[in-house]
Amino acid sequence: MLKMIDKVAWIHVQDKKILSTLSRGKQTYYLPGGKREPGEPDEACLTREIEEELNVQITPGSLQYMGTFEAPAHGHAENVLVKMTCYSAAYTGTLAPSSEIECYRWLTHADKHLCSAVDQIIFDYLLSISLIE
């Protein structure tokens, strides 16, 4: 039986590069965002997670749906998938990694090997629509 991890992610592109984060003690980059709390709407989840990870505030009402992607969950058993619902959004504040994030980086498609399987699918999609290089 398959188990699904439900996550929401922020696609933030600047100069044809995508913002990605490295959690403390990890070696794999992930798009900023995280797991949804039971019954939590996408905007509330994304707003909470981005503030927790990068110390900025998502601008209310600015979310633009970018797609939903699925892949085997990184670091989990074979029968565990992750479903990532992705949005772009405006924000206020200055990006700064929180205590749970070691650093953030601007990645190109050539860097996708540094990322989780679902993020690699998202990188391929973003390249196909010419958002990243």
C-alpha positions, 0 to 999 in steps of 0.5 A: 500500500502506498503512503502519500506525504502532502506538501506545499512548495514555493517556486521563487525564480529570479534571473532564471534560477530557482530558490532552494534550501538545505536543511541543517544536517542534510545533503539534499536541497529542497524547494522551500515549503513543507507538510500541510497540517490537517485541514490546513489550506494551501495558502496558510501552509505555504505562508507558515512554512516560508516564514519558518524557513526563510523569515519572509512573509508571503503576500496574502492573495498573491499565490499563483498555482504552478502545478502538482507533482509526485515522486518517491519521497526522498529518504523514505521507504519505497512505498512512500510518495510525496505530492508537492503542490507548487505556487509562486507568490510575492513576499515581503522582507529579506530572505534569511535562513532560519535555525532549521535551514543551513542555507539557501541557494539559487539553482539552475537546471544543471544543479537538479542532481542536488535535489530530491526526486520531486524537485528534479521533476519540477526543475524539468517542468520549469525548464520546459516552460523557460522559467529557469536555465 
